[in-house]
Amino acid sequence: IRDNLEKVFRLCDVLQYLNENPLLSEHLALKGGTAINLTVFNIPRLSVDIDLDFTKECSRDEMLAVRDLINRDLTNFMFTQGYALSPNTKNPHSLDSWVFYFQNAGGNKDNIKIEINYSMRNHILPIVKRKINENFLQIEFEVKTLALLELFGGKIKALIERTAPRDLYDIYNMLNQNIIKTTEQDMLRKIVLFYLSVGGSNKPSITFNFDNLHRLKFPQIRSSLIPVLKKSERFDFETAKEEVKEYLSNLFILTEKEKLYVENFNHGIYQPELLFEETDIIERIKEHPMAAWKMKGK
């Protein structure tokens, strides 16, 4: 736990730099478990990776030019803070996956992972600023993040694709704390469908089965989730599986238009207007780089 706490302090240092650097704060937004657990919940789960999206809607050439500048500033900062670049760092296509080594207070070698996705640069909802304000960290500053519905839409997509204990935990907390309003549920489903289509590793489907949640067994919870929870936390993972499965089964009853969007997408026709009625949303995502790339492959 001590090592994980140190990582959270270090992670917040990096996020504070991202917030203060004009280039990085203008072009990057936090997403994933770290965004959820630092800005929505009160750190019930230690999340120790930084996942970011590039947020400027621009051409590929413009993106590549800014990407070089972002990499320069980020690596310079990490090197001045005493981090060393790991050979596990990868920079394939439109994803930079940086791994930086450091020696922690216990004298052990550890690392921080920072991922920047450049192909998800057109977002459904406007980017927002959220406050990191944690008493035990004695830290207060703002970071840019994806909108709340996109944060949890991405988390549900992750649960569908990889069924990791941390995803189950975060979504269970979302339900327990009533984070998503009743009036927002339809938009949440549409967001998940959109990201399953443009960002999923498999073809999107019009039918959903959440029985894979029952493949999560206690040894997985014990090894990968319990070590990053507060000691006082009593996580009833069997109840969580049942409640999350029931919630998602009710959420993913698709409308006819949503089914048509998925079917057309799978046949090489991208029609975001079948998912969304809002003209501002359609305008933001009509030229989505991943949608264009997937349509080329059809």
PECORNOR-V950662 format. One record per residue. N is the residue number from 0. RES is the residue in three letters. SS is DSSP state (h for helix, s for strand, l for the rest). PHI is phi in degrees with one decimal (none if undefined). Layout:
n: [N & N]
res: [RES & RES]
ss: [SS & SS]
phi: [PHI & PHI]
This chain:
n: [0 & 1 & 2 & 3 & 4 & 5 & 6 & 7 & 8 & 9 & 10 & 11 & 12 & 13 & 14 & 15 & 16 & 17 & 18 & 19 & 20 & 21 & 22 & 23 & 24 & 25 & 26 & 27 & 28 & 29 & 30 & 31 & 32 & 33 & 34 & 35 & 36 & 37 & 38 & 39 & 40 & 41 & 42 & 43 & 44 & 45 & 46 & 47 & 48 & 49 & 50 & 51 & 52 & 53 & 54 & 55 & 56 & 57 & 58 & 59 & 60 & 61 & 62 & 63 & 64 & 65 & 66 & 67 & 68 & 69 & 70 & 71 & 72 & 73 & 74 & 75 & 76 & 77 & 78 & 79 & 80 & 81 & 82 & 83 & 84 & 85 & 86 & 87 & 88 & 89 & 90 & 91 & 92 & 93 & 94 & 95 & 96 & 97 & 98 & 99 & 100 & 101 & 102 & 103 & 104 & 105 & 106 & 107 & 108 & 109 & 110 & 111 & 112 & 113 & 114 & 115 & 116 & 117 & 118 & 119 & 120 & 121 & 122 & 123 & 124 & 125 & 126 & 127 & 128 & 129 & 130 & 131 & 132 & 133 & 134 & 135 & 136 & 137 & 138 & 139 & 140 & 141 & 142 & 143 & 144 & 145 & 146 & 147 & 148 & 149 & 150 & 151 & 152 & 153 & 154 & 155 & 156 & 157 & 158 & 159 & 160 & 161 & 162 & 163 & 164 & 165 & 166 & 167 & 168 & 169 & 170 & 171 & 172 & 173 & 174 & 175 & 176 & 177 & 178 & 179 & 180 & 181 & 182 & 183 & 184 & 185 & 186 & 187 & 188 & 189 & 190 & 191 & 192 & 193 & 194 & 195 & 196 & 197 & 198 & 199 & 200 & 201 & 202 & 203 & 204 & 205 & 206 & 207 & 208 & 209 & 210 & 211 & 212 & 213 & 214 & 215 & 216 & 217 & 218 & 219 & 220 & 221 & 222 & 223 & 224 & 225 & 226 & 227 & 228 & 229 & 230 & 231 & 232 & 233 & 234 & 235 & 236 & 237 & 238 & 239 & 240 & 241 & 242 & 243 & 244 & 245 & 246 & 247 & 248 & 249 & 250 & 251 & 252 & 253 & 254 & 255 & 256 & 257 & 258 & 259 & 260 & 261 & 262 & 263 & 264 & 265 & 266 & 267 & 268 & 269 & 270 & 271 & 272 & 273 & 274 & 275 & 276 & 277 & 278 & 279 & 280 & 281 & 282 & 283 & 284 & 285 & 286 & 287 & 288 & 289 & 290 & 291 & 292 & 293 & 294 & 295 & 296 & 297]
res: [ILE & ARG & ASP & ASN & LEU & GLU & LYS & VAL & PHE & ARG & LEU & CYS & ASP & VAL & LEU & GLN & TYR & LEU & ASN & GLU & ASN & PRO & LEU & LEU & SER & GLU & HIS & LEU & ALA & LEU & LYS & GLY & GLY & THR & ALA & ILE & ASN & LEU & THR & VAL & PHE & ASN & ILE & PRO & ARG & LEU & SER & VAL & ASP & ILE & ASP & LEU & ASP & PHE & THR & LYS & GLU & CYS & SER & ARG & ASP & GLU & MET & LEU & ALA & VAL & ARG & ASP & LEU & ILE & ASN & ARG & ASP & LEU & THR & ASN & PHE & MET & PHE & THR & GLN & GLY & TYR & ALA & LEU & SER & PRO & ASN & THR & LYS & ASN & PRO & HIS & SER & LEU & ASP & SER & TRP & VAL & PHE & TYR & PHE & GLN & ASN & ALA & GLY & GLY & ASN & LYS & ASP & ASN & ILE & LYS & ILE & GLU & ILE & ASN & TYR & SER & MET & ARG & ASN & HIS & ILE & LEU & PRO & ILE & VAL & LYS & ARG & LYS & ILE & ASN & GLU & ASN & PHE & LEU & GLN & ILE & GLU & PHE & GLU & VAL & LYS & THR & LEU & ALA & LEU & LEU & GLU & LEU & PHE & GLY & GLY & LYS & ILE & LYS & ALA & LEU & ILE & GLU & ARG & THR & ALA & PRO & ARG & ASP & LEU & TYR & ASP & ILE & TYR & ASN & MET & LEU & ASN & GLN & ASN & ILE & ILE & LYS & THR & THR & GLU & GLN & ASP & MET & LEU & ARG & LYS & ILE & VAL & LEU & PHE & TYR & LEU & SER & VAL & GLY & GLY & SER & ASN & LYS & PRO & SER & ILE & THR & PHE & ASN & PHE & ASP & ASN & LEU & HIS & ARG & LEU & LYS & PHE & PRO & GLN & ILE & ARG & SER & SER & LEU & ILE & PRO & VAL & LEU & LYS & LYS & SER & GLU & ARG & PHE & ASP & PHE & GLU & THR & ALA & LYS & GLU & GLU & VAL & LYS & GLU & TYR & LEU & SER & ASN & LEU & PHE & ILE & LEU & THR & GLU & LYS & GLU & LYS & LEU & TYR & VAL & GLU & ASN & PHE & ASN & HIS & GLY & ILE & TYR & GLN & PRO & GLU & LEU & LEU & PHE & GLU & GLU & THR & ASP & ILE & ILE & GLU & ARG & ILE & LYS & GLU & HIS & PRO & MET & ALA & ALA & TRP & LYS & MET & LYS & GLY & LYS]
ss: [l & h & h & h & h & h & h & h & h & h & h & h & h & h & h & h & h & h & h & h & l & h & h & h & h & h & h & s & s & s & s & h & h & h & h & h & h & h & h & l & l & l & l & l & s & l & l & l & s & s & s & s & s & s & l & l & l & l & l & h & h & h & h & h & h & h & h & h & h & h & h & h & h & h & h & h & h & h & h & h & l & l & l & s & s & l & l & l & l & s & l & l & l & l & s & s & s & s & s & s & s & s & s & l & l & l & l & l & s & s & s & s & s & s & s & s & s & l & l & l & l & l & l & l & l & l & l & s & s & s & s & s & s & s & l & l & l & l & s & s & s & s & s & s & s & l & l & h & h & h & h & h & h & h & h & h & h & h & h & h & h & h & l & l & h & h & h & h & h & h & h & h & h & h & h & h & l & l & l & l & l & h & h & h & h & h & h & h & h & h & h & h & h & h & h & h & h & h & h & l & l & l & l & l & l & l & l & l & l & l & h & h & h & h & h & l & l & h & h & h & h & h & h & h & l & h & h & h & s & l & l & l & l & l & l & l & h & h & h & h & h & h & h & h & h & h & h & h & h & h & h & l & l & l & l & h & h & h & h & h & h & h & h & h & h & h & l & l & l & l & l & h & h & h & l & l & l & l & h & h & h & h & h & h & h & l & l & l & h & h & h & h & h & h & h & h & l & l]
phi: [none & -57.7 & -63.1 & -66.3 & -62.8 & -61.1 & -64.0 & -66.2 & -59.5 & -64.6 & -59.4 & -66.2 & -60.0 & -64.8 & -63.3 & -64.6 & -65.0 & -59.5 & -72.4 & -89.0 & -80.3 & -57.8 & -65.6 & -70.4 & -68.4 & -73.9 & -111.7 & -125.2 & -134.8 & -77.2 & -143.2 & 78.0 & -62.2 & -67.2 & -60.2 & -66.4 & -81.9 & -94.2 & -116.4 & -107.9 & -97.2 & -96.3 & 42.4 & -72.6 & -131.1 & -76.1 & -114.5 & -118.8 & -119.2 & -110.5 & -109.0 & -129.4 & -110.4 & -70.6 & -119.1 & -86.7 & -77.6 & -158.2 & -72.3 & -62.8 & -63.0 & -62.4 & -60.9 & -63.8 & -65.1 & -69.9 & -58.1 & -60.9 & -68.4 & -62.3 & -62.5 & -61.3 & -65.1 & -65.6 & -67.5 & -59.7 & -62.6 & -63.2 & -66.5 & -68.3 & -89.0 & 93.1 & -85.6 & -118.5 & -76.0 & -86.2 & -65.5 & -76.6 & -62.7 & -134.3 & -132.7 & -81.8 & 45.5 & -107.7 & -130.2 & -105.4 & -115.5 & -89.8 & -123.8 & -116.6 & -83.2 & -152.6 & -99.6 & -82.1 & -62.6 & -85.0 & 85.0 & -97.9 & -78.4 & -141.5 & -147.5 & -119.6 & -108.9 & -125.3 & -112.4 & -122.7 & -99.9 & -99.5 & -90.9 & -100.6 & -87.9 & -106.0 & -105.4 & -68.4 & -113.8 & -59.8 & -66.1 & -123.3 & -106.3 & -126.5 & -91.6 & -96.9 & -144.8 & -116.4 & -60.5 & -72.3 & -82.2 & 52.8 & -129.3 & -145.2 & -161.6 & -104.3 & -132.3 & -80.4 & -135.7 & -63.7 & -59.5 & -52.7 & -65.6 & -74.3 & -58.3 & -81.1 & -62.2 & -65.2 & -68.3 & -66.9 & -57.7 & -62.3 & -62.6 & -62.7 & -84.5 & -121.6 & 49.4 & -91.6 & -53.5 & -65.3 & -69.9 & -58.0 & -62.1 & -65.3 & -71.8 & -61.3 & -64.3 & -57.0 & -69.6 & -61.4 & -98.6 & 48.8 & -68.4 & -99.6 & -70.8 & -56.4 & -71.3 & -100.3 & -63.0 & -61.8 & -64.3 & -59.6 & -60.5 & -63.1 & -63.9 & -62.2 & -59.0 & -60.9 & -74.0 & -66.0 & -78.1 & -82.7 & -118.7 & -79.8 & -81.1 & -118.0 & -61.6 & -66.7 & -124.3 & -97.4 & -122.2 & -131.6 & -133.8 & -105.7 & -64.4 & -62.7 & -60.5 & -74.7 & -78.9 & -73.8 & -113.2 & -57.6 & -55.7 & -67.0 & -63.5 & -64.6 & -82.7 & -112.0 & -111.5 & -55.2 & -62.2 & -109.0 & -101.1 & -61.6 & -60.9 & -78.8 & -70.4 & -118.8 & -92.7 & -85.7 & -73.0 & -68.1 & -62.5 & -59.5 & -59.6 & -64.7 & -70.3 & -68.4 & -61.6 & -63.8 & -61.8 & -67.9 & -62.8 & -76.0 & -66.7 & -93.6 & -100.8 & -79.0 & -77.7 & -62.3 & -66.1 & -65.9 & -61.6 & -65.2 & -57.2 & -64.3 & -63.5 & -64.5 & -57.8 & -68.3 & -106.0 & 85.0 & -120.2 & -99.9 & -130.5 & -61.1 & -66.7 & -75.3 & -89.8 & -119.7 & -96.1 & -72.5 & -64.0 & -67.7 & -67.2 & -59.2 & -61.8 & -69.1 & -109.7 & -65.1 & -109.5 & -61.4 & -56.2 & -72.6 & -65.2 & -61.0 & -65.0 & -69.1 & -67.6 & -63.7 & -83.9 & -82.4]
